[in-house]
């Protein structure tokens, strides 16, 4: 039998791939109805975050972008806060959408919570007798993409949609922790809006 592919489904997947691979140009043509698209994003995952926030009011103009290689793992994160209450965080490992999260997402989230608490305490945004912010607090209105590229990914779960590499948690945590701390120090106005 013939396999009918949905042009929009495939083109959305290719758009995602173009975002995840900065500078890669992807062209798709549907010869059944003469439809074609080209995806190319110089900004990579920063553009992805902008795309996700395109209909939202953002709290700081530019997404925060963090990228570093640790051992043989490439860690990339882009995040931007909007004035909404929900979180839109997507995680990828070797361009696979890890819908069930995994060690990279855990590392990202713990770095985010730790850094924002440290910053809030240091800058007296949290009073001494106030409790620390919890994960739900720091993820309110957050749009983020976390992407790792590694030599031997271990996918877990029945759907293989969860990254299991234990070393990735600390790699992501240190890269995002350092990058975000530096950003907040260098951009005090944006930091206060976050």
N, CA, C and O atoms as a DFTB+ gen file, in Angstrom:
776 C
 N C O
     1  1       0.811      -1.202       0.000
     2  2       0.000       0.000       0.000
     3  2       0.848       1.257       0.000
     4  3       2.044       1.230       0.293
     5  1       0.209       2.337      -0.330
     6  2       0.887       3.624      -0.405
     7  2       0.802       4.350       0.935
     8  3      -0.244       4.349       1.585
     9  1       1.891       4.959       1.337
    10  2       1.893       5.725       2.581
    11  2       1.623       7.186       2.255
    12  3       2.372       7.815       1.507
    13  1       0.553       7.718       2.822
    14  2       0.236       9.136       2.628
    15  2       0.829       9.919       3.792
    16  3       0.525       9.655       4.955
    17  1       1.663      10.868       3.465
    18  2       2.278      11.675       4.513
    19  2       1.633      13.042       4.566
    20  3       1.366      13.662       3.537
    21  1       1.391      13.497       5.761
    22  2       0.812      14.817       5.972
    23  2       1.911      15.863       5.836
    24  3       2.860      15.880       6.620
    25  1       1.783      16.729       4.845
    26  2       2.810      17.738       4.566
    27  2       3.096      18.613       5.792
    28  3       4.252      18.886       6.114
    29  1       2.026      19.047       6.470
    30  2       2.216      19.925       7.626
    31  2       2.953      19.242       8.771
    32  3       3.783      19.858       9.439
    33  1       2.646      17.967       8.994
    34  2       3.314      17.212      10.060
    35  2       4.804      17.099       9.769
    36  3       5.643      17.327      10.640
    37  1       5.114      16.742       8.530
    38  2       6.521      16.591       8.149
    39  2       7.230      17.938       8.177
    40  3       8.359      18.036       8.657
    41  1       6.572      18.981       7.665
    42  2       7.256      20.271       7.636
    43  2       7.464      20.828       9.043
    44  3       8.451      21.522       9.284
    45  1       6.546      20.536       9.983
    46  2       6.761      20.972      11.374
    47  2       7.979      20.270      11.975
    48  3       8.764      20.877      12.703
    49  1       8.119      18.991      11.661
    50  2       9.280      18.232      12.154
    51  2      10.576      18.796      11.561
    52  3      11.583      18.922      12.258
    53  1      10.538      19.129      10.280
    54  2      11.730      19.678       9.629
    55  2      12.054      21.080      10.146
    56  3      13.222      21.456      10.244
    57  1      11.016      21.850      10.475
    58  2      11.227      23.169      11.075
    59  2      11.989      22.994      12.393
    60  3      12.942      23.720      12.676
    61  1      11.548      22.018      13.188
    62  2      12.190      21.698      14.466
    63  2      13.667      21.348      14.258
    64  3      14.539      21.841      14.974
    65  1      13.932      20.494      13.273
    66  2      15.317      20.097      12.976
    67  2      16.177      21.293      12.581
    68  3      17.342      21.382      12.968
    69  1      15.598      22.209      11.809
    70  2      16.345      23.399      11.391
    71  2      16.663      24.288      12.594
    72  3      17.748      24.864      12.675
    73  1      15.715      24.397      13.526
    74  2      15.973      25.173      14.746
    75  2      17.084      24.529      15.578
    76  3      17.931      25.219      16.146
    77  1      17.065      23.203      15.639
    78  2      18.024      22.479      16.486
    79  2      19.424      22.423      15.892
    80  3      20.390      22.115      16.589
    81  1      19.529      22.721      14.605
    82  2      20.830      22.691      13.928
    83  2      21.064      24.040      13.262
    84  3      20.812      24.230      12.072
    85  1      21.552      24.961      14.074
    86  2      21.778      26.346      13.650
    87  2      22.508      26.403      12.310
    88  3      23.552      25.774      12.135
    89  1      21.948      27.165      11.366
    90  2      22.620      27.342      10.082
    91  2      22.325      26.257       9.054
    92  3      22.795      26.343       7.919
    93  1      21.551      25.232       9.432
    94  2      21.204      24.170       8.486
    95  2      19.989      24.606       7.674
    96  3      18.994      25.071       8.231
    97  1      20.077      24.452       6.352
    98  2      18.942      24.807       5.502
    99  2      18.228      23.536       5.074
   100  3      18.849      22.602       4.565
   101  1      16.912      23.508       5.285
   102  2      16.118      22.339       4.918
   103  2      15.015      22.785       3.963
   104  3      14.292      23.746       4.224
   105  1      14.908      22.063       2.855
   106  2      13.915      22.391       1.834
   107  2      12.960      21.213       1.700
   108  3      13.395      20.063       1.638
   109  1      11.665      21.490       1.657
   110  2      10.679      20.423       1.480
   111  2       9.686      20.857       0.403
   112  3       9.260      22.011       0.344
   113  1       9.331      19.883      -0.451
   114  2       8.376      20.184      -1.519
   115  2       7.330      19.073      -1.559
   116  3       7.658      17.886      -1.554
   117  1       6.079      19.482      -1.600
   118  2       4.974      18.539      -1.739
   119  2       4.520      18.627      -3.185
   120  3       3.864      19.590      -3.580
   121  1       4.875      17.609      -3.982
   122  2       4.566      17.665      -5.408
   123  2       3.109      17.353      -5.706
   124  3       2.652      17.535      -6.834
   125  1       2.368      16.879      -4.689
   126  2       0.950      16.596      -4.902
   127  2       0.166      17.888      -5.079
   128  3      -0.762      17.958      -5.884
   129  1       0.551      18.912      -4.314
   130  2      -0.207      20.169      -4.447
   131  2       0.717      21.371      -4.591
   132  3       0.361      22.502      -4.258
   133  1       1.894      21.095      -5.088
   134  2       2.851      22.155      -5.398
   135  2       3.071      23.123      -4.222
   136  3       3.018      24.343      -4.375
   137  1       3.314      22.544      -3.071
   138  2       3.563      23.324      -1.861
   139  2       5.031      23.143      -1.500
   140  3       5.552      22.030      -1.565
   141  1       5.706      24.231      -1.121
   142  2       7.104      24.066      -0.733
   143  2       7.473      25.024       0.382
   144  3       6.886      26.096       0.527
   145  1       8.455      24.616       1.164
   146  2       8.922      25.445       2.272
   147  2      10.422      25.274       2.433
   148  3      10.982      24.218       2.143
   149  1      11.053      26.333       2.900
   150  2      12.473      26.258       3.238
   151  2      12.625      26.732       4.671
   152  3      12.088      27.770       5.057
   153  1      13.366      25.956       5.456
   154  2      13.619      26.339       6.847
   155  2      15.104      26.588       7.033
   156  3      15.940      25.759       6.673
   157  1      15.413      27.728       7.595
   158  2      16.807      28.064       7.880
   159  2      16.791      29.067       9.024
   160  3      16.191      30.135       8.909
   161  1      17.450      28.724      10.133
   162  2      17.426      29.612      11.292
   163  2      18.833      29.877      11.787
   164  3      19.455      29.027      12.425
   165  1      19.327      31.070      11.482
   166  2      20.662      31.471      11.912
   167  2      20.762      31.432      13.435
   168  3      21.810      31.107      13.993
   169  1      19.654      31.770      14.100
   170  2      19.667      31.837      15.564
   171  2      19.457      30.508      16.267
   172  3      19.527      30.441      17.494
   173  1      19.200      29.441      15.504
   174  2      19.016      28.132      16.127
   175  2      17.908      28.112      17.162
   176  3      16.806      28.601      16.912
   177  1      18.204      27.538      18.338
   178  2      17.151      27.368      19.346
   179  2      16.668      28.692      19.940
   180  3      15.583      28.753      20.517
   181  1      17.467      29.748      19.801
   182  2      17.004      31.075      20.235
   183  2      15.800      31.478      19.383
   184  3      14.820      32.024      19.889
   185  1      15.893      31.200      18.090
   186  2      14.779      31.455      17.178
   187  2      13.576      30.589      17.505
   188  3      12.432      31.018      17.357
   189  1      13.840      29.364      17.953
   190  2      12.782      28.428      18.342
   191  2      11.985      29.027      19.512
   192  3      10.754      29.019      19.500
   193  1      12.695      29.544      20.515
   194  2      12.039      30.158      21.677
   195  2      11.227      31.382      21.242
   196  3      10.098      31.577      21.691
   197  1      11.816      32.205      20.362
   198  2      11.089      33.379      19.841
   199  2       9.809      32.948      19.122
   200  3       8.754      33.564      19.276
   201  1       9.927      31.880      18.337
   202  2       8.782      31.349      17.595
   203  2       7.678      30.913      18.569
   204  3       6.504      31.213      18.354
   205  1       8.058      30.211      19.633
   206  2       7.077      29.743      20.618
   207  2       6.427      30.913      21.367
   208  3       5.263      30.835      21.758
   209  1       7.180      31.983      21.560
   210  2       6.673      33.157      22.291
   211  2       6.065      34.225      21.380
   212  3       5.725      35.315      21.840
   213  1       5.926      33.911      20.081
   214  2       5.557      34.961      19.116
   215  2       4.222      35.635      19.447
   216  3       4.028      36.800      19.103
   217  1       3.301      34.928      20.105
   218  2       2.004      35.541      20.429
   219  2       1.882      35.904      21.905
   220  3       0.782      36.141      22.403
   221  1       3.009      35.947      22.595
   222  2       2.983      36.244      24.031
   223  2       3.738      37.535      24.315
   224  3       4.585      37.956      23.526
   225  1       3.430      38.153      25.435
   226  2       4.157      39.351      25.864
   227  2       5.367      38.876      26.663
   228  3       5.220      38.218      27.693
   229  1       6.565      39.213      26.181
   230  2       7.779      38.716      26.845
   231  2       8.290      39.705      27.887
   232  3       8.096      40.915      27.767
   233  1       8.948      39.164      28.911
   234  2       9.454      40.005      30.007
   235  2      10.832      40.581      29.719
   236  3      11.205      41.610      30.282
   237  1      11.583      39.932      28.853
   238  2      12.880      40.479      28.426
   239  2      12.993      40.216      26.934
   240  3      12.598      39.160      26.438
   241  1      13.545      41.206      26.224
   242  2      13.479      41.225      24.759
   243  2      14.161      40.037      24.097
   244  3      13.604      39.410      23.197
   245  1      15.375      39.733      24.553
   246  2      16.138      38.662      23.903
   247  2      16.134      37.391      24.738
   248  3      16.321      37.448      25.953
   249  1      15.924      36.245      24.098
   250  2      16.064      34.998      24.849
   251  2      17.499      34.853      25.378
   252  3      18.452      35.315      24.750
   253  1      17.631      34.219      26.515
   254  2      18.950      33.945      27.091
   255  2      19.467      32.685      26.401
   256  3      18.776      31.667      26.349
   257  1      20.681      32.763      25.877
   258  2      21.246      31.618      25.152
   259  2      22.528      31.160      25.833
   260  3      23.417      31.962      26.121
   261  1      22.606      29.862      26.083
   262  2      23.766      29.276      26.759
   263  2      24.223      28.071      25.945
   264  3      23.408      27.237      25.550
   265  1      25.516      27.983      25.699
   266  2      26.024      26.861      24.912
   267  2      27.447      26.532      25.325
   268  3      28.277      27.429      25.480
   269  1      27.732      25.249      25.502
   270  2      29.085      24.838      25.873
   271  2      29.241      23.337      25.650
   272  3      28.278      22.574      25.730
   273  1      30.473      22.936      25.371
   274  2      30.752      21.510      25.239
   275  2      31.421      21.034      26.518
   276  3      32.392      21.639      26.972
   277  1      30.913      19.961      27.102
   278  2      31.501      19.374      28.302
   279  2      31.855      17.936      27.956
   280  3      30.989      17.158      27.557
   281  1      33.127      17.584      28.110
   282  2      33.610      16.284      27.635
   283  2      33.220      16.178      26.165
   284  3      33.707      16.964      25.352
   285  1      32.360      15.232      25.798
   286  2      31.978      15.172      24.386
   287  2      30.508      15.541      24.198
   288  3      29.939      15.324      23.128
   289  1      29.903      16.096      25.240
   290  2      28.485      16.470      25.170
   291  2      28.329      17.957      24.871
   292  3      28.897      18.802      25.562
   293  1      27.553      18.265      23.836
   294  2      27.247      19.662      23.527
   295  2      25.932      20.009      24.229
   296  3      24.905      19.369      24.004
   297  1      25.986      21.020      25.073
   298  2      24.805      21.456      25.820
   299  2      24.378      22.826      25.300
   300  3      25.181      23.757      25.251
   301  1      23.117      22.940      24.917
   302  2      22.571      24.214      24.442
   303  2      21.243      24.471      25.139
   304  3      20.412      23.572      25.266
   305  1      21.053      25.694      25.585
   306  2      19.768      26.055      26.186
   307  2      19.406      27.472      25.769
   308  3      20.271      28.341      25.656
   309  1      18.126      27.690      25.545
   310  2      17.625      29.036      25.269
   311  2      16.353      29.196      26.081
   312  3      15.503      28.306      26.104
   313  1      16.229      30.350      26.757
   314  2      15.035      30.555      27.565
   315  2      14.610      32.010      27.569
   316  3      15.429      32.921      27.450
   317  1      13.314      32.204      27.708
   318  2      12.754      33.547      27.749
   319  2      11.455      33.482      28.544
   320  3      10.648      32.568      28.377
   321  1      11.277      34.466      29.407
   322  2      10.056      34.512      30.207
   323  2       9.005      35.379      29.532
   324  3       9.316      36.390      28.901
   325  1       7.736      34.953      29.682
   326  2       6.619      35.755      29.191
   327  2       5.682      36.022      30.368
   328  3       5.889      35.508      31.467
   329  1       4.649      36.831      30.124
   330  2       3.783      37.205      31.243
   331  2       2.669      36.190      31.513
   332  3       1.741      36.469      32.273
   333  1       2.763      35.019      30.891
   334  2       1.777      33.973      31.148
   335  2       2.102      33.207      32.423
   336  3       3.061      33.532      33.123
   337  1       1.304      32.194      32.717
   338  2       1.519      31.421      33.939
   339  2       1.998      30.009      33.660
   340  3       2.468      29.311      34.558
   341  1       1.875      29.594      32.405
   342  2       2.248      28.211      32.107
   343  2       3.692      28.130      31.636
   344  3       4.313      29.134      31.289
   345  1       4.204      26.914      31.634
   346  2       5.578      26.657      31.200
   347  2       5.540      25.946      29.853
   348  3       4.728      25.043      29.652
   349  1       6.409      26.346      28.932
   350  2       6.569      25.634      27.659
   351  2       8.043      25.286      27.533
   352  3       8.827      26.069      26.996
   353  1       8.417      24.125      28.024
   354  2       9.810      23.696      27.936
   355  2       9.869      22.424      27.110
   356  3       9.123      21.474      27.351
   357  1      10.764      22.419      26.134
   358  2      10.926      21.243      25.281
   359  2      12.373      20.806      25.347
   360  3      13.288      21.625      25.263
   361  1      12.573      19.499      25.500
   362  2      13.939      18.988      25.599
   363  2      14.221      18.026      24.449
   364  3      13.351      17.280      23.998
   365  1      15.476      18.073      23.994
   366  2      15.897      17.257      22.856
   367  2      17.240      16.617      23.152
   368  3      18.093      17.209      23.813
   369  1      17.417      15.405      22.659
   370  2      18.713      14.737      22.737
   371  2      19.022      14.223      21.340
   372  3      18.274      13.414      20.791
   373  1      20.123      14.692      20.765
   374  2      20.480      14.346      19.384
   375  2      19.306      14.581      18.430
   376  3      19.019      13.759      17.561
   377  1      18.644      15.710      18.610
   378  2      17.508      16.144      17.781
   379  2      16.241      15.314      17.963
   380  3      15.271      15.501      17.228
   381  1      16.238      14.403      18.928
   382  2      15.033      13.630      19.222
   383  2      14.279      14.380      20.316
   384  3      14.850      14.721      21.352
   385  1      12.991      14.632      20.077
   386  2      12.177      15.317      21.074
   387  2      11.909      14.346      22.224
   388  3      11.158      13.383      22.072
   389  1      12.531      14.611      23.373
   390  2      12.371      13.733      24.533
   391  2      11.150      14.210      25.321
   392  3      11.267      14.934      26.309
   393  1       9.967      13.778      24.848
   394  2       8.720      14.255      25.447
   395  2       8.583      13.858      26.915
   396  3       7.860      14.509      27.670
   397  1       9.272      12.794      27.318
   398  2       9.225      12.383      28.722
   399  2      10.399      12.935      29.527
   400  3      10.643      12.508      30.656
   401  1      11.126      13.890      28.936
   402  2      12.220      14.541      29.676
   403  2      13.437      13.659      29.836
   404  3      13.859      12.981      28.898
   405  1      13.998      13.675      31.034
   406  2      15.200      12.890      31.286
   407  2      16.230      13.688      32.048
   408  3      15.934      14.738      32.618
   409  1      17.459      13.169      32.051
   410  2      18.523      13.753      32.867
   411  2      18.894      15.171      32.434
   412  3      19.268      15.993      33.270
   413  1      18.793      15.467      31.128
   414  2      19.116      16.820      30.653
   415  2      18.105      17.844      31.176
   416  3      18.477      18.950      31.568
   417  1      16.828      17.463      31.176
   418  2      15.781      18.365      31.659
   419  2      15.886      18.544      33.176
   420  3      15.709      19.649      33.688
   421  1      16.172      17.460      33.883
   422  2      16.345      17.524      35.340
   423  2      17.487      18.468      35.695
   424  3      17.365      19.288      36.605
   425  1      18.604      18.348      34.968
   426  2      19.759      19.215      35.197
   427  2      19.431      20.670      34.923
   428  3      19.836      21.558      35.673
   429  1      18.696      20.912      33.845
   430  2      18.289      22.272      33.478
   431  2      17.420      22.886      34.574
   432  3      17.646      24.015      35.009
   433  1      16.420      22.115      35.009
   434  2      15.480      22.635      36.008
   435  2      16.152      22.904      37.347
   436  3      15.857      23.904      38.002
   437  1      17.053      22.017      37.756
   438  2      17.680      22.254      39.057
   439  2      18.632      23.445      39.005
   440  3      18.752      24.181      39.984
   441  1      19.315      23.644      37.863
   442  2      20.185      24.817      37.708
   443  2      19.354      26.100      37.753
   444  3      19.735      27.072      38.406
   445  1      18.230      26.095      37.062
   446  2      17.353      27.266      37.002
   447  2      16.887      27.666      38.402
   448  3      16.980      28.832      38.786
   449  1      16.388      26.696      39.155
   450  2      15.883      26.964      40.506
   451  2      16.999      27.467      41.413
   452  3      16.822      28.439      42.148
   453  1      18.157      26.794      41.355
   454  2      19.285      27.162      42.221
   455  2      19.776      28.578      41.918
   456  3      19.949      29.389      42.828
   457  1      19.998      28.868      40.635
   458  2      20.553      30.166      40.241
   459  2      19.593      31.315      40.570
   460  3      20.019      32.357      41.069
   461  1      18.303      31.125      40.290
   462  2      17.349      32.203      40.570
   463  2      17.206      32.447      42.072
   464  3      17.037      33.588      42.501
   465  1      17.271      31.379      42.873
   466  2      17.251      31.551      44.329
   467  2      18.491      32.291      44.816
   468  3      18.397      33.220      45.619
   469  1      19.659      31.868      44.318
   470  2      20.915      32.527      44.713
   471  2      20.869      34.006      44.365
   472  3      21.240      34.858      45.172
   473  1      20.408      34.302      43.150
   474  2      20.354      35.689      42.688
   475  2      19.382      36.505      43.555
   476  3      19.689      37.624      43.968
   477  1      18.215      35.928      43.818
   478  2      17.186      36.624      44.601
   479  2      17.675      36.914      46.021
   480  3      17.398      37.980      46.571
   481  1      18.403      35.964      46.613
   482  2      18.942      36.166      47.970
   483  2      20.027      37.243      47.959
   484  3      20.023      38.167      48.773
   485  1      20.953      37.095      47.017
   486  2      22.097      38.001      46.942
   487  2      21.658      39.450      46.717
   488  3      22.275      40.384      47.229
   489  1      20.593      39.618      45.952
   490  2      20.131      40.964      45.613
   491  2      18.923      41.407      46.435
   492  3      18.217      42.350      46.077
   493  1      18.706      40.707      47.540
   494  2      17.651      41.059      48.509
   495  2      16.250      41.113      47.881
   496  3      15.384      41.866      48.328
   497  1      16.050      40.305      46.844
   498  2      14.718      40.214      46.245
   499  2      13.866      39.241      47.057
   500  3      12.636      39.286      47.021
   501  1      14.554      38.357      47.794
   502  2      13.891      37.476      48.762
   503  2      14.406      37.901      50.130
   504  3      15.615      38.010      50.337
   505  1      13.498      38.138      51.057
   506  2      13.939      38.511      52.405
   507  2      14.429      37.263      53.134
   508  3      14.089      36.135      52.778
   509  1      15.246      37.503      54.173
   510  2      15.854      36.376      54.884
   511  2      14.839      35.381      55.424
   512  3      15.079      34.174      55.417
   513  1      13.705      35.889      55.893
   514  2      12.711      34.980      56.490
   515  2      11.767      34.357      55.455
   516  3      10.894      33.561      55.801
   517  1      11.951      34.728      54.184
   518  2      11.101      34.149      53.137
   519  2      11.688      32.823      52.667
   520  3      12.908      32.680      52.576
   521  1      10.821      31.849      52.368
   522  2      11.340      30.562      51.884
   523  2      11.898      30.689      50.462
   524  3      11.584      31.636      49.742
   525  1      12.720      29.728      50.079
   526  2      13.250      29.689      48.716
   527  2      12.121      29.516      47.705
   528  3      11.059      28.972      48.010
   529  1      12.384      29.994      46.498
   530  2      11.468      29.753      45.385
   531  2      11.543      28.268      45.058
   532  3      12.613      27.663      45.135
   533  1      10.414      27.685      44.695
   534  2      10.440      26.279      44.288
   535  2      10.347      26.205      42.769
   536  3      10.122      27.214      42.100
   537  1      10.521      25.008      42.236
   538  2      10.513      24.813      40.787
   539  2       9.327      25.435      40.084
   540  3       9.478      26.068      39.039
   541  1       8.132      25.257      40.661
   542  2       6.923      25.814      40.037
   543  2       6.989      27.331      39.929
   544  3       6.515      27.914      38.954
   545  1       7.587      27.972      40.950
   546  2       7.705      29.439      40.941
   547  2       8.581      29.907      39.787
   548  3       8.213      30.817      39.044
   549  1       9.744      29.276      39.645
   550  2      10.713      29.758      38.648
   551  2      10.343      29.349      37.225
   552  3      10.897      29.874      36.259
   553  1       9.403      28.410      37.101
   554  2       9.013      27.966      35.756
   555  2       7.739      28.637      35.251
   556  3       7.290      28.362      34.139
   557  1       7.164      29.506      36.058
   558  2       5.953      30.212      35.648
   559  2       6.287      31.188      34.517
   560  3       7.149      32.054      34.672
   561  1       5.604      31.045      33.385
   562  2       5.852      31.945      32.256
   563  2       7.154      31.666      31.518
   564  3       7.638      32.509      30.763
   565  1       7.715      30.491      31.736
   566  2       8.994      30.148      31.103
   567  2       8.777      29.452      29.765
   568  3       7.968      28.531      29.657
   569  1       9.504      29.899      28.754
   570  2       9.574      29.178      27.486
   571  2      11.039      28.807      27.320
   572  3      11.908      29.678      27.351
   573  1      11.319      27.525      27.144
   574  2      12.719      27.101      27.064
   575  2      12.895      25.905      26.145
   576  3      12.014      25.058      25.998
   577  1      14.075      25.873      25.529
   578  2      14.499      24.717      24.742
   579  2      15.823      24.274      25.335
   580  3      16.739      25.079      25.502
   581  1      15.919      22.995      25.650
   582  2      17.189      22.440      26.108
   583  2      17.554      21.328      25.128
   584  3      16.772      20.406      24.893
   585  1      18.744      21.431      24.566
   586  2      19.172      20.467      23.557
   587  2      20.568      19.959      23.891
   588  3      21.485      20.745      24.129
   589  1      20.718      18.643      23.906
   590  2      22.048      18.067      24.105
   591  2      22.377      17.170      22.921
   592  3      21.503      16.521      22.347
   593  1      23.652      17.152      22.573
   594  2      24.117      16.241      21.526
   595  2      25.235      15.423      22.145
   596  3      26.233      15.972      22.612
   597  1      25.065      14.113      22.146
   598  2      26.041      13.258      22.800
   599  2      26.326      12.009      21.985
   600  3      25.512      11.583      21.166
   601  1      27.503      11.427      22.227
   602  2      27.964      10.294      21.424
   603  2      27.079       9.062      21.593
   604  3      26.684       8.439      20.607
   605  1      26.769       8.713      22.832
   606  2      25.994       7.490      23.072
   607  2      24.772       7.796      23.944
   608  3      24.810       7.601      25.159
   609  1      23.698       8.271      23.326
   610  2      22.510       8.562      24.133
   611  2      21.831       7.275      24.597
   612  3      21.745       6.302      23.848
   613  1      21.355       7.283      25.829
   614  2      20.595       6.134      26.336
   615  2      19.156       6.590      26.512
   616  3      18.839       7.376      27.406
   617  1      18.294       6.082      25.643
   618  2      16.886       6.453      25.739
   619  2      16.148       5.399      26.546
   620  3      16.368       4.200      26.375
   621  1      15.272       5.861      27.427
   622  2      14.558       4.952      28.321
   623  2      13.059       5.005      28.080
   624  3      12.552       5.842      27.333
   625  1      12.374       4.089      28.734
   626  2      10.917       4.062      28.652
   627  2      10.473       3.320      27.407
   628  3      11.258       3.093      26.487
   629  1       9.203       2.945      27.392
   630  2       8.676       2.169      26.263
   631  2       8.740       2.946      24.963
   632  3       8.951       2.368      23.897
   633  1       8.560       4.246      25.050
   634  2       8.545       5.050      23.827
   635  2       9.922       5.606      23.488
   636  3      10.081       6.306      22.487
   637  1      10.919       5.298      24.314
   638  2      12.296       5.798      24.112
   639  2      12.300       7.323      24.043
   640  3      13.073       7.920      23.294
   641  1      11.422       7.946      24.838
   642  2      11.280       9.400      24.771
   643  2      11.864      10.087      26.005
   644  3      11.546      11.238      26.304
   645  1      12.737       9.346      26.721
   646  2      13.340       9.909      27.932
   647  2      14.832       9.625      27.901
   648  3      15.256       8.494      27.665
   649  1      15.636      10.677      28.144
   650  2      17.086      10.502      28.142
   651  2      17.540       9.999      29.505
   652  3      17.167      10.558      30.537
   653  1      18.357       8.927      29.507
   654  2      18.754       8.306      30.766
   655  2      20.203       8.478      31.170
   656  3      20.579       8.059      32.265
   657  1      21.043       9.087      30.317
   658  2      22.471       9.206      30.649
   659  2      22.679       9.971      31.957
   660  3      22.365      11.159      32.030
   661  1      23.209       9.300      32.999
   662  2      23.350       9.970      34.296
   663  2      24.310      11.160      34.284
   664  3      24.089      12.139      34.998
   665  1      25.374      11.084      33.478
   666  2      26.382      12.158      33.462
   667  2      25.828      13.466      32.888
   668  3      26.345      14.545      33.179
   669  1      24.784      13.366      32.079
   670  2      24.240      14.547      31.412
   671  2      23.598      15.511      32.410
   672  3      23.620      16.724      32.200
   673  1      23.032      14.983      33.484
   674  2      22.393      15.848      34.486
   675  2      23.387      16.876      35.019
   676  3      23.096      18.072      35.039
   677  1      24.556      16.413      35.449
   678  2      25.538      17.344      36.021
   679  2      26.161      18.235      34.947
   680  3      26.497      19.389      35.211
   681  1      26.314      17.695      33.728
   682  2      26.866      18.509      32.636
   683  2      25.939      19.691      32.337
   684  3      26.385      20.834      32.244
   685  1      24.661      19.401      32.188
   686  2      23.691      20.452      31.884
   687  2      23.574      21.412      33.065
   688  3      23.501      22.628      32.889
   689  1      23.558      20.846      34.267
   690  2      23.410      21.673      35.461
   691  2      24.550      22.680      35.577
   692  3      24.321      23.844      35.905
   693  1      25.776      22.237      35.310
   694  2      26.903      23.167      35.449
   695  2      26.918      24.196      34.317
   696  3      27.168      25.375      34.566
   697  1      26.657      23.773      33.087
   698  2      26.665      24.705      31.954
   699  2      25.567      25.762      32.108
   700  3      25.822      26.958      31.965
   701  1      24.354      25.313      32.397
   702  2      23.229      26.240      32.533
   703  2      23.400      27.099      33.785
   704  3      23.113      28.296      33.765
   705  1      23.863      26.490      34.864
   706  2      24.088      27.237      36.103
   707  2      25.077      28.367      35.905
   708  3      24.806      29.508      36.280
   709  1      26.230      28.056      35.313
   710  2      27.262      29.073      35.069
   711  2      26.767      30.135      34.090
   712  3      26.926      31.333      34.324
   713  1      26.168      29.682      32.994
   714  2      25.715      30.602      31.949
   715  2      24.631      31.546      32.429
   716  3      24.647      32.736      32.115
   717  1      23.686      31.008      33.194
   718  2      22.578      31.825      33.685
   719  2      23.052      32.800      34.764
   720  3      22.620      33.953      34.790
   721  1      23.927      32.347      35.642
   722  2      24.480      33.236      36.688
   723  2      25.173      34.426      36.045
   724  3      24.970      35.575      36.439
   725  1      25.996      34.126      35.046
   726  2      26.740      35.165      34.338
   727  2      25.772      36.151      33.666
   728  3      25.955      37.366      33.742
   729  1      24.756      35.611      33.017
   730  2      23.775      36.456      32.337
   731  2      23.104      37.411      33.328
   732  3      22.994      38.608      33.061
   733  1      22.660      36.888      34.463
   734  2      21.949      37.712      35.446
   735  2      22.847      38.810      36.009
   736  3      22.402      39.936      36.233
   737  1      24.125      38.465      36.237
   738  2      25.080      39.464      36.738
   739  2      25.278      40.584      35.711
   740  3      25.349      41.762      36.061
   741  1      25.365      40.189      34.439
   742  2      25.656      41.161      33.380
   743  2      24.429      41.929      32.895
   744  3      24.566      42.957      32.232
   745  1      23.237      41.444      33.218
   746  2      21.993      42.088      32.761
   747  2      21.046      42.306      33.944
   748  3      19.995      41.669      34.012
   749  1      21.402      43.193      34.871
   750  2      20.582      43.374      36.072
   751  2      19.143      43.814      35.798
   752  3      18.230      43.435      36.532
   753  1      18.934      44.612      34.746
   754  2      17.564      45.061      34.448
   755  2      16.672      43.896      34.042
   756  3      15.551      43.755      34.529
   757  1      17.194      43.051      33.128
   758  2      16.435      41.871      32.697
   759  2      16.228      40.934      33.880
   760  3      15.154      40.358      34.053
   761  1      17.278      40.790      34.696
   762  2      17.207      39.878      35.845
   763  2      16.050      40.254      36.766
   764  3      15.344      39.380      37.269
   765  1      15.861      41.534      36.982
   766  2      14.771      41.966      37.873
   767  2      13.401      41.698      37.248
   768  3      12.435      41.420      37.958
   769  1      13.320      41.782      35.916
   770  2      12.046      41.507      35.241
   771  2      11.685      40.028      35.303
   772  3      10.512      39.655      35.314
   773  1      12.723      39.196      35.343
   774  2      12.495      37.753      35.418
   775  2      11.966      37.427      36.809
   776  3      11.699      36.264      37.110
